[in-house]
Amino acid sequence: MLHHQQIAVIGGDQRYVHMIERLAHNRAQLFVVGFTDTSFSHASIQKCSLDNVPFHSLDAITLPVHGMDESFSVHQYFPPGNITLTKELLMQTPATCKIFSGTANNHLRQLCKKLKREIIVLYEIDSIAILNAKPTAEATLQLAMQHTIKTIHESHILITGFGKVAQAIAQLFQAVGAHVHIAARRQTDMATAKIRSFTPISFEQLNDALPKIDICINTVPHLIFTADVLDYMHQTTLLIDIASAPGGTDFTAAKSKGVQTIHALGLPGKTAPLTAGEIIAQPIINRLLE
């Protein structure tokens, strides 16, 4: 149990609602900002503005999956908008205050370094990345089923990248009878894909493979599907890009060429928020108990 440790939750989506409930169940005292439209069941959860957060006595601050941008903005969803968490507010926290964030850009890392506050980037923890891959894979399959007019069984699926999320997606699509192709750069990934009965292709072979692909799923967070590459894709192909913004697709070019695209961000928070919230909550609890 967290024995009334004080935690400020600054912004977040539906998965953070469940994370807050889980932390409160473990007897933390929660100060939640950006959840005006949300109801909570625990008395230890206090909805408030930044002005009412006791920064001077906090044990931890949690930021949303996408952390904070260069303008100190943190995204909230209830209602939609942005919260400005300034350097001056963070300076009020005790030196022992931990900063939890789903991901972290260089701005946030450097800010925590200057303030000498420990930052824990949750999705860089292997156990979390592995657990989070499963709801992401399920949500991707759901999207594919909703936006195609044929069965996934016997369809040809191309997945670009072969990280934890890509592997979970590949296994799930293979389990329902799809022919799964993996585009990867590293020879070890190509070999692993082959051993797992996927069809490995190099990025140099991508253009040759695209005409027979029914669904493309991109997990690589830099530009893969350029205007030139999209020329090799059939107009009936569905392109699902789950990479972090800005993604790996030239969406403007895809629209002009008539290619159906979906930039699917934050899938676990949309389709499995309870599971995703528990995945986030547990490492926070573990770290605060250390």
C-alpha angles and dihedrals in degrees: 000000000000094000098218098313108170117242128178115207108201111194129319143147134263094298089060090057088062092042089055091051091049093050091048090050086057089056099257119148107236129202106189124194122191098026100102093133094048130090122215128196101209122086090215091067113090120189109211147144124260089261091064098048111110095226092169092066104034122131093193146359123209122204126194125271091272094045119204131328129223092272091057090252120151119193122238129187107192091089104359115252145091134284120208109221104187130205088243092059092049090050088063092065122098116263088248094058111121123216115214119193133166092226131355133211123208091265093060093043093051092046092054090046092053092047091044092233120145113244121202113196102204101198091053089065106097096219092054094045090052094048092044092052093071099059089042090054093048091049091049091052090049091053091048092052093047096049103041131072098215135059122275086228108097092006119132111240124191117199118189113209128021107225125129095286094045091051092051091049092048093051093048095048090046090052091059093050105267124145102240122205121190123206109199138155102212119079091219090058091048091051093047091050091052093049089053090054096254120132109248120209131175121236087247087063094047097101092051092051099046101077092068097043119109098187129020119198117191121200098164114107096216133065112295105142101059124171090265093051092046089060088072093052120096114240091237091059117110115221115201113186113193096167119120117270129321085026129202099282135087092229094182091056092045091054092049090051093048096245113152109234135179121192097204109193126175095009098166090054091054103041106024107020095154093055092041091050092052090049090056096042100053099062090046090054091046093050095047091050093055 
